[in-house]
Amino acid sequence: GLRWVSAELDRDPDMRFTCWVDSVRGVELMTAALAEAHWRVDVCVELGMPGGRTGCRSAHDVDAVARAVVASPRLRLVGVAGYEAGLSQELTDDAMAAVASHLADLRATVIRLGALFEADHIVVS
């Protein structure tokens, strides 16, 4: 998939593409897949949630993934992403508190990583 993205970026330099990554191993695989690319691919580090299937589970993991992205010659750190809808499908006070807590963690992550971002406009998704 990333080789296709790279070819599309070669074909259309105005194309915008951003993906998420949640592990240092993912950064390594992406970097290897893009070894022949002429462009750096924009990446957001994914902040996970307790019990979730994807995303970094700790600030330490987020920071390690962000540093790996910055060190990659084929990737560019442009933001932080998370998926709060997986926390609950209900509108209870507990569910809303869980969502608010996750969004507060997302905000804190953006602030903490501020000096590492490689874009003028930071993506928060």
Chimera marker file (.cmm) of the C-alpha trace (Angstrom):
<marker_set name="trace">
<marker id="1" x="0.000" y="0.000" z="0.000" r="1" g="1" b="0" radius="0.5"/>
<marker id="2" x="2.727" y="2.507" z="0.857" r="1" g="1" b="0" radius="0.5"/>
<marker id="3" x="4.551" y="1.827" z="-2.398" r="1" g="1" b="0" radius="0.5"/>
<marker id="4" x="1.315" y="2.733" z="-4.212" r="1" g="1" b="0" radius="0.5"/>
<marker id="5" x="1.052" y="5.932" z="-2.132" r="1" g="1" b="0" radius="0.5"/>
<marker id="6" x="4.635" y="6.787" z="-3.026" r="1" g="1" b="0" radius="0.5"/>
<marker id="7" x="3.916" y="6.259" z="-6.731" r="1" g="1" b="0" radius="0.5"/>
<marker id="8" x="0.799" y="8.445" z="-6.474" r="1" g="1" b="0" radius="0.5"/>
<marker id="9" x="2.821" y="11.192" z="-4.765" r="1" g="1" b="0" radius="0.5"/>
<marker id="10" x="5.332" y="10.985" z="-7.623" r="1" g="1" b="0" radius="0.5"/>
<marker id="11" x="2.498" y="11.233" z="-10.128" r="1" g="1" b="0" radius="0.5"/>
<marker id="12" x="0.702" y="14.060" z="-8.309" r="1" g="1" b="0" radius="0.5"/>
<marker id="13" x="2.910" y="16.086" z="-5.919" r="1" g="1" b="0" radius="0.5"/>
<marker id="14" x="-0.167" y="18.083" z="-4.819" r="1" g="1" b="0" radius="0.5"/>
<marker id="15" x="-1.797" y="14.946" z="-3.415" r="1" g="1" b="0" radius="0.5"/>
<marker id="16" x="-2.151" y="14.981" z="0.367" r="1" g="1" b="0" radius="0.5"/>
<marker id="17" x="-1.880" y="11.762" z="2.326" r="1" g="1" b="0" radius="0.5"/>
<marker id="18" x="-1.586" y="11.231" z="6.073" r="1" g="1" b="0" radius="0.5"/>
<marker id="19" x="-1.553" y="7.910" z="7.913" r="1" g="1" b="0" radius="0.5"/>
<marker id="20" x="-1.334" y="6.769" z="11.518" r="1" g="1" b="0" radius="0.5"/>
<marker id="21" x="1.340" y="4.664" z="13.226" r="1" g="1" b="0" radius="0.5"/>
<marker id="22" x="1.283" y="3.136" z="16.702" r="1" g="1" b="0" radius="0.5"/>
<marker id="23" x="4.573" y="1.285" z="17.123" r="1" g="1" b="0" radius="0.5"/>
<marker id="24" x="8.275" y="1.653" z="16.498" r="1" g="1" b="0" radius="0.5"/>
<marker id="25" x="8.054" y="-1.575" z="14.478" r="1" g="1" b="0" radius="0.5"/>
<marker id="26" x="5.377" y="0.050" z="12.324" r="1" g="1" b="0" radius="0.5"/>
<marker id="27" x="7.744" y="2.970" z="11.682" r="1" g="1" b="0" radius="0.5"/>
<marker id="28" x="10.480" y="0.509" z="10.694" r="1" g="1" b="0" radius="0.5"/>
<marker id="29" x="8.169" y="-1.342" z="8.289" r="1" g="1" b="0" radius="0.5"/>
<marker id="30" x="6.907" y="1.894" z="6.748" r="1" g="1" b="0" radius="0.5"/>
<marker id="31" x="10.437" y="3.220" z="6.316" r="1" g="1" b="0" radius="0.5"/>
<marker id="32" x="11.522" y="-0.015" z="4.618" r="1" g="1" b="0" radius="0.5"/>
<marker id="33" x="8.484" y="-0.026" z="2.312" r="1" g="1" b="0" radius="0.5"/>
<marker id="34" x="9.246" y="3.565" z="1.308" r="1" g="1" b="0" radius="0.5"/>
<marker id="35" x="12.992" y="3.029" z="0.797" r="1" g="1" b="0" radius="0.5"/>
<marker id="36" x="12.821" y="4.094" z="-2.858" r="1" g="1" b="0" radius="0.5"/>
<marker id="37" x="10.335" y="6.926" z="-2.315" r="1" g="1" b="0" radius="0.5"/>
<marker id="38" x="11.069" y="10.459" z="-3.413" r="1" g="1" b="0" radius="0.5"/>
<marker id="39" x="8.724" y="11.953" z="-0.810" r="1" g="1" b="0" radius="0.5"/>
<marker id="40" x="8.290" y="11.780" z="2.931" r="1" g="1" b="0" radius="0.5"/>
<marker id="41" x="4.910" y="10.459" z="4.024" r="1" g="1" b="0" radius="0.5"/>
<marker id="42" x="3.014" y="12.463" z="6.647" r="1" g="1" b="0" radius="0.5"/>
<marker id="43" x="2.319" y="10.488" z="9.821" r="1" g="1" b="0" radius="0.5"/>
<marker id="44" x="0.295" y="10.966" z="13.004" r="1" g="1" b="0" radius="0.5"/>
<marker id="45" x="1.162" y="8.959" z="16.101" r="1" g="1" b="0" radius="0.5"/>
<marker id="46" x="-1.932" y="7.122" z="17.307" r="1" g="1" b="0" radius="0.5"/>
<marker id="47" x="-2.831" y="7.428" z="20.983" r="1" g="1" b="0" radius="0.5"/>
<marker id="48" x="-4.666" y="4.287" z="22.056" r="1" g="1" b="0" radius="0.5"/>
<marker id="49" x="-7.134" y="3.685" z="24.843" r="1" g="1" b="0" radius="0.5"/>
<marker id="50" x="-7.213" y="1.149" z="27.664" r="1" g="1" b="0" radius="0.5"/>
<marker id="51" x="-8.365" y="-2.198" z="26.315" r="1" g="1" b="0" radius="0.5"/>
<marker id="52" x="-8.266" y="-0.921" z="22.738" r="1" g="1" b="0" radius="0.5"/>
<marker id="53" x="-6.947" y="-2.833" z="19.751" r="1" g="1" b="0" radius="0.5"/>
<marker id="54" x="-4.626" y="-0.174" z="18.333" r="1" g="1" b="0" radius="0.5"/>
<marker id="55" x="-2.691" y="2.875" z="19.383" r="1" g="1" b="0" radius="0.5"/>
<marker id="56" x="0.128" y="3.541" z="21.802" r="1" g="1" b="0" radius="0.5"/>
<marker id="57" x="-0.889" y="2.667" z="25.351" r="1" g="1" b="0" radius="0.5"/>
<marker id="58" x="1.480" y="4.924" z="27.294" r="1" g="1" b="0" radius="0.5"/>
<marker id="59" x="3.177" y="8.309" z="27.056" r="1" g="1" b="0" radius="0.5"/>
<marker id="60" x="6.498" y="6.451" z="26.883" r="1" g="1" b="0" radius="0.5"/>
<marker id="61" x="5.314" y="4.476" z="23.843" r="1" g="1" b="0" radius="0.5"/>
<marker id="62" x="3.926" y="7.593" z="22.136" r="1" g="1" b="0" radius="0.5"/>
<marker id="63" x="7.221" y="9.399" z="22.652" r="1" g="1" b="0" radius="0.5"/>
<marker id="64" x="9.261" y="6.453" z="21.334" r="1" g="1" b="0" radius="0.5"/>
<marker id="65" x="7.108" y="6.200" z="18.201" r="1" g="1" b="0" radius="0.5"/>
<marker id="66" x="7.267" y="9.965" z="17.637" r="1" g="1" b="0" radius="0.5"/>
<marker id="67" x="11.069" y="9.933" z="17.928" r="1" g="1" b="0" radius="0.5"/>
<marker id="68" x="11.255" y="6.992" z="15.510" r="1" g="1" b="0" radius="0.5"/>
<marker id="69" x="9.122" y="8.883" z="12.971" r="1" g="1" b="0" radius="0.5"/>
<marker id="70" x="11.342" y="11.961" z="13.257" r="1" g="1" b="0" radius="0.5"/>
<marker id="71" x="14.441" y="9.784" z="12.767" r="1" g="1" b="0" radius="0.5"/>
<marker id="72" x="13.002" y="8.165" z="9.635" r="1" g="1" b="0" radius="0.5"/>
<marker id="73" x="14.205" y="9.596" z="6.318" r="1" g="1" b="0" radius="0.5"/>
<marker id="74" x="10.867" y="8.607" z="4.718" r="1" g="1" b="0" radius="0.5"/>
<marker id="75" x="8.321" y="9.802" z="7.292" r="1" g="1" b="0" radius="0.5"/>
<marker id="76" x="7.322" y="13.208" z="8.634" r="1" g="1" b="0" radius="0.5"/>
<marker id="77" x="5.644" y="13.688" z="12.023" r="1" g="1" b="0" radius="0.5"/>
<marker id="78" x="2.638" y="15.956" z="11.491" r="1" g="1" b="0" radius="0.5"/>
<marker id="79" x="0.300" y="15.193" z="14.371" r="1" g="1" b="0" radius="0.5"/>
<marker id="80" x="-1.423" y="12.972" z="16.888" r="1" g="1" b="0" radius="0.5"/>
<marker id="81" x="-4.553" y="10.902" z="16.359" r="1" g="1" b="0" radius="0.5"/>
<marker id="82" x="-6.964" y="8.957" z="18.516" r="1" g="1" b="0" radius="0.5"/>
<marker id="83" x="-10.322" y="7.226" z="18.260" r="1" g="1" b="0" radius="0.5"/>
<marker id="84" x="-12.582" y="8.113" z="21.157" r="1" g="1" b="0" radius="0.5"/>
<marker id="85" x="-15.749" y="6.512" z="19.752" r="1" g="1" b="0" radius="0.5"/>
<marker id="86" x="-14.466" y="3.097" z="20.773" r="1" g="1" b="0" radius="0.5"/>
<marker id="87" x="-14.736" y="4.067" z="24.426" r="1" g="1" b="0" radius="0.5"/>
<marker id="88" x="-18.524" y="3.875" z="24.520" r="1" g="1" b="0" radius="0.5"/>
<marker id="89" x="-21.636" y="4.085" z="22.397" r="1" g="1" b="0" radius="0.5"/>
<marker id="90" x="-23.689" y="5.474" z="25.272" r="1" g="1" b="0" radius="0.5"/>
<marker id="91" x="-24.317" y="8.997" z="26.497" r="1" g="1" b="0" radius="0.5"/>
<marker id="92" x="-23.943" y="8.256" z="30.196" r="1" g="1" b="0" radius="0.5"/>
<marker id="93" x="-21.941" y="10.430" z="32.550" r="1" g="1" b="0" radius="0.5"/>
<marker id="94" x="-19.291" y="7.701" z="32.857" r="1" g="1" b="0" radius="0.5"/>
<marker id="95" x="-19.000" y="7.374" z="29.078" r="1" g="1" b="0" radius="0.5"/>
<marker id="96" x="-18.685" y="11.121" z="28.602" r="1" g="1" b="0" radius="0.5"/>
<marker id="97" x="-16.059" y="11.263" z="31.365" r="1" g="1" b="0" radius="0.5"/>
<marker id="98" x="-14.057" y="8.528" z="29.592" r="1" g="1" b="0" radius="0.5"/>
<marker id="99" x="-14.217" y="10.441" z="26.303" r="1" g="1" b="0" radius="0.5"/>
<marker id="100" x="-13.245" y="13.707" z="28.011" r="1" g="1" b="0" radius="0.5"/>
<marker id="101" x="-10.290" y="11.970" z="29.674" r="1" g="1" b="0" radius="0.5"/>
<marker id="102" x="-9.114" y="10.491" z="26.367" r="1" g="1" b="0" radius="0.5"/>
<marker id="103" x="-9.361" y="13.872" z="24.649" r="1" g="1" b="0" radius="0.5"/>
<marker id="104" x="-7.434" y="15.484" z="27.515" r="1" g="1" b="0" radius="0.5"/>
<marker id="105" x="-4.714" y="12.843" z="27.026" r="1" g="1" b="0" radius="0.5"/>
<marker id="106" x="-4.701" y="13.616" z="23.298" r="1" g="1" b="0" radius="0.5"/>
<marker id="107" x="-4.287" y="17.343" z="24.021" r="1" g="1" b="0" radius="0.5"/>
<marker id="108" x="-1.498" y="16.697" z="26.533" r="1" g="1" b="0" radius="0.5"/>
<marker id="109" x="0.270" y="14.522" z="23.959" r="1" g="1" b="0" radius="0.5"/>
<marker id="110" x="0.141" y="17.264" z="21.332" r="1" g="1" b="0" radius="0.5"/>
<marker id="111" x="1.599" y="19.750" z="23.804" r="1" g="1" b="0" radius="0.5"/>
<marker id="112" x="4.307" y="17.335" z="24.982" r="1" g="1" b="0" radius="0.5"/>
<marker id="113" x="5.403" y="16.491" z="21.421" r="1" g="1" b="0" radius="0.5"/>
<marker id="114" x="5.228" y="20.090" z="20.200" r="1" g="1" b="0" radius="0.5"/>
<marker id="115" x="8.933" y="20.495" z="19.474" r="1" g="1" b="0" radius="0.5"/>
<marker id="116" x="9.039" y="17.284" z="17.414" r="1" g="1" b="0" radius="0.5"/>
<marker id="117" x="6.382" y="18.137" z="14.839" r="1" g="1" b="0" radius="0.5"/>
<marker id="118" x="7.733" y="18.680" z="11.345" r="1" g="1" b="0" radius="0.5"/>
<marker id="119" x="4.835" y="20.671" z="9.909" r="1" g="1" b="0" radius="0.5"/>
<marker id="120" x="3.564" y="24.226" z="10.182" r="1" g="1" b="0" radius="0.5"/>
<marker id="121" x="0.044" y="22.971" z="10.900" r="1" g="1" b="0" radius="0.5"/>
<marker id="122" x="-0.283" y="20.173" z="13.436" r="1" g="1" b="0" radius="0.5"/>
<marker id="123" x="-2.930" y="17.544" z="12.736" r="1" g="1" b="0" radius="0.5"/>
<marker id="124" x="-5.076" y="16.518" z="15.704" r="1" g="1" b="0" radius="0.5"/>
<marker id="125" x="-7.546" y="13.834" z="14.742" r="1" g="1" b="0" radius="0.5"/>
<link id1="1" id2="2" r="1" g="1" b="0" radius="0.2"/>
<link id1="2" id2="3" r="1" g="1" b="0" radius="0.2"/>
<link id1="3" id2="4" r="1" g="1" b="0" radius="0.2"/>
<link id1="4" id2="5" r="1" g="1" b="0" radius="0.2"/>
<link id1="5" id2="6" r="1" g="1" b="0" radius="0.2"/>
<link id1="6" id2="7" r="1" g="1" b="0" radius="0.2"/>
<link id1="7" id2="8" r="1" g="1" b="0" radius="0.2"/>
<link id1="8" id2="9" r="1" g="1" b="0" radius="0.2"/>
<link id1="9" id2="10" r="1" g="1" b="0" radius="0.2"/>
<link id1="10" id2="11" r="1" g="1" b="0" radius="0.2"/>
<link id1="11" id2="12" r="1" g="1" b="0" radius="0.2"/>
<link id1="12" id2="13" r="1" g="1" b="0" radius="0.2"/>
<link id1="13" id2="14" r="1" g="1" b="0" radius="0.2"/>
<link id1="14" id2="15" r="1" g="1" b="0" radius="0.2"/>
<link id1="15" id2="16" r="1" g="1" b="0" radius="0.2"/>
<link id1="16" id2="17" r="1" g="1" b="0" radius="0.2"/>
<link id1="17" id2="18" r="1" g="1" b="0" radius="0.2"/>
<link id1="18" id2="19" r="1" g="1" b="0" radius="0.2"/>
<link id1="19" id2="20" r="1" g="1" b="0" radius="0.2"/>
<link id1="20" id2="21" r="1" g="1" b="0" radius="0.2"/>
<link id1="21" id2="22" r="1" g="1" b="0" radius="0.2"/>
<link id1="22" id2="23" r="1" g="1" b="0" radius="0.2"/>
<link id1="23" id2="24" r="1" g="1" b="0" radius="0.2"/>
<link id1="24" id2="25" r="1" g="1" b="0" radius="0.2"/>
<link id1="25" id2="26" r="1" g="1" b="0" radius="0.2"/>
<link id1="26" id2="27" r="1" g="1" b="0" radius="0.2"/>
<link id1="27" id2="28" r="1" g="1" b="0" radius="0.2"/>
<link id1="28" id2="29" r="1" g="1" b="0" radius="0.2"/>
<link id1="29" id2="30" r="1" g="1" b="0" radius="0.2"/>
<link id1="30" id2="31" r="1" g="1" b="0" radius="0.2"/>
<link id1="31" id2="32" r="1" g="1" b="0" radius="0.2"/>
<link id1="32" id2="33" r="1" g="1" b="0" radius="0.2"/>
<link id1="33" id2="34" r="1" g="1" b="0" radius="0.2"/>
<link id1="34" id2="35" r="1" g="1" b="0" radius="0.2"/>
<link id1="35" id2="36" r="1" g="1" b="0" radius="0.2"/>
<link id1="36" id2="37" r="1" g="1" b="0" radius="0.2"/>
<link id1="37" id2="38" r="1" g="1" b="0" radius="0.2"/>
<link id1="38" id2="39" r="1" g="1" b="0" radius="0.2"/>
<link id1="39" id2="40" r="1" g="1" b="0" radius="0.2"/>
<link id1="40" id2="41" r="1" g="1" b="0" radius="0.2"/>
<link id1="41" id2="42" r="1" g="1" b="0" radius="0.2"/>
<link id1="42" id2="43" r="1" g="1" b="0" radius="0.2"/>
<link id1="43" id2="44" r="1" g="1" b="0" radius="0.2"/>
<link id1="44" id2="45" r="1" g="1" b="0" radius="0.2"/>
<link id1="45" id2="46" r="1" g="1" b="0" radius="0.2"/>
<link id1="46" id2="47" r="1" g="1" b="0" radius="0.2"/>
<link id1="47" id2="48" r="1" g="1" b="0" radius="0.2"/>
<link id1="48" id2="49" r="1" g="1" b="0" radius="0.2"/>
<link id1="49" id2="50" r="1" g="1" b="0" radius="0.2"/>
<link id1="50" id2="51" r="1" g="1" b="0" radius="0.2"/>
<link id1="51" id2="52" r="1" g="1" b="0" radius="0.2"/>
<link id1="52" id2="53" r="1" g="1" b="0" radius="0.2"/>
<link id1="53" id2="54" r="1" g="1" b="0" radius="0.2"/>
<link id1="54" id2="55" r="1" g="1" b="0" radius="0.2"/>
<link id1="55" id2="56" r="1" g="1" b="0" radius="0.2"/>
<link id1="56" id2="57" r="1" g="1" b="0" radius="0.2"/>
<link id1="57" id2="58" r="1" g="1" b="0" radius="0.2"/>
<link id1="58" id2="59" r="1" g="1" b="0" radius="0.2"/>
<link id1="59" id2="60" r="1" g="1" b="0" radius="0.2"/>
<link id1="60" id2="61" r="1" g="1" b="0" radius="0.2"/>
<link id1="61" id2="62" r="1" g="1" b="0" radius="0.2"/>
<link id1="62" id2="63" r="1" g="1" b="0" radius="0.2"/>
<link id1="63" id2="64" r="1" g="1" b="0" radius="0.2"/>
<link id1="64" id2="65" r="1" g="1" b="0" radius="0.2"/>
<link id1="65" id2="66" r="1" g="1" b="0" radius="0.2"/>
<link id1="66" id2="67" r="1" g="1" b="0" radius="0.2"/>
<link id1="67" id2="68" r="1" g="1" b="0" radius="0.2"/>
<link id1="68" id2="69" r="1" g="1" b="0" radius="0.2"/>
<link id1="69" id2="70" r="1" g="1" b="0" radius="0.2"/>
<link id1="70" id2="71" r="1" g="1" b="0" radius="0.2"/>
<link id1="71" id2="72" r="1" g="1" b="0" radius="0.2"/>
<link id1="72" id2="73" r="1" g="1" b="0" radius="0.2"/>
<link id1="73" id2="74" r="1" g="1" b="0" radius="0.2"/>
<link id1="74" id2="75" r="1" g="1" b="0" radius="0.2"/>
<link id1="75" id2="76" r="1" g="1" b="0" radius="0.2"/>
<link id1="76" id2="77" r="1" g="1" b="0" radius="0.2"/>
<link id1="77" id2="78" r="1" g="1" b="0" radius="0.2"/>
<link id1="78" id2="79" r="1" g="1" b="0" radius="0.2"/>
<link id1="79" id2="80" r="1" g="1" b="0" radius="0.2"/>
<link id1="80" id2="81" r="1" g="1" b="0" radius="0.2"/>
<link id1="81" id2="82" r="1" g="1" b="0" radius="0.2"/>
<link id1="82" id2="83" r="1" g="1" b="0" radius="0.2"/>
<link id1="83" id2="84" r="1" g="1" b="0" radius="0.2"/>
<link id1="84" id2="85" r="1" g="1" b="0" radius="0.2"/>
<link id1="85" id2="86" r="1" g="1" b="0" radius="0.2"/>
<link id1="86" id2="87" r="1" g="1" b="0" radius="0.2"/>
<link id1="87" id2="88" r="1" g="1" b="0" radius="0.2"/>
<link id1="88" id2="89" r="1" g="1" b="0" radius="0.2"/>
<link id1="89" id2="90" r="1" g="1" b="0" radius="0.2"/>
<link id1="90" id2="91" r="1" g="1" b="0" radius="0.2"/>
<link id1="91" id2="92" r="1" g="1" b="0" radius="0.2"/>
<link id1="92" id2="93" r="1" g="1" b="0" radius="0.2"/>
<link id1="93" id2="94" r="1" g="1" b="0" radius="0.2"/>
<link id1="94" id2="95" r="1" g="1" b="0" radius="0.2"/>
<link id1="95" id2="96" r="1" g="1" b="0" radius="0.2"/>
<link id1="96" id2="97" r="1" g="1" b="0" radius="0.2"/>
<link id1="97" id2="98" r="1" g="1" b="0" radius="0.2"/>
<link id1="98" id2="99" r="1" g="1" b="0" radius="0.2"/>
<link id1="99" id2="100" r="1" g="1" b="0" radius="0.2"/>
<link id1="100" id2="101" r="1" g="1" b="0" radius="0.2"/>
<link id1="101" id2="102" r="1" g="1" b="0" radius="0.2"/>
<link id1="102" id2="103" r="1" g="1" b="0" radius="0.2"/>
<link id1="103" id2="104" r="1" g="1" b="0" radius="0.2"/>
<link id1="104" id2="105" r="1" g="1" b="0" radius="0.2"/>
<link id1="105" id2="106" r="1" g="1" b="0" radius="0.2"/>
<link id1="106" id2="107" r="1" g="1" b="0" radius="0.2"/>
<link id1="107" id2="108" r="1" g="1" b="0" radius="0.2"/>
<link id1="108" id2="109" r="1" g="1" b="0" radius="0.2"/>
<link id1="109" id2="110" r="1" g="1" b="0" radius="0.2"/>
<link id1="110" id2="111" r="1" g="1" b="0" radius="0.2"/>
<link id1="111" id2="112" r="1" g="1" b="0" radius="0.2"/>
<link id1="112" id2="113" r="1" g="1" b="0" radius="0.2"/>
<link id1="113" id2="114" r="1" g="1" b="0" radius="0.2"/>
<link id1="114" id2="115" r="1" g="1" b="0" radius="0.2"/>
<link id1="115" id2="116" r="1" g="1" b="0" radius="0.2"/>
<link id1="116" id2="117" r="1" g="1" b="0" radius="0.2"/>
<link id1="117" id2="118" r="1" g="1" b="0" radius="0.2"/>
<link id1="118" id2="119" r="1" g="1" b="0" radius="0.2"/>
<link id1="119" id2="120" r="1" g="1" b="0" radius="0.2"/>
<link id1="120" id2="121" r="1" g="1" b="0" radius="0.2"/>
<link id1="121" id2="122" r="1" g="1" b="0" radius="0.2"/>
<link id1="122" id2="123" r="1" g="1" b="0" radius="0.2"/>
<link id1="123" id2="124" r="1" g="1" b="0" radius="0.2"/>
<link id1="124" id2="125" r="1" g="1" b="0" radius="0.2"/>
</marker_set>
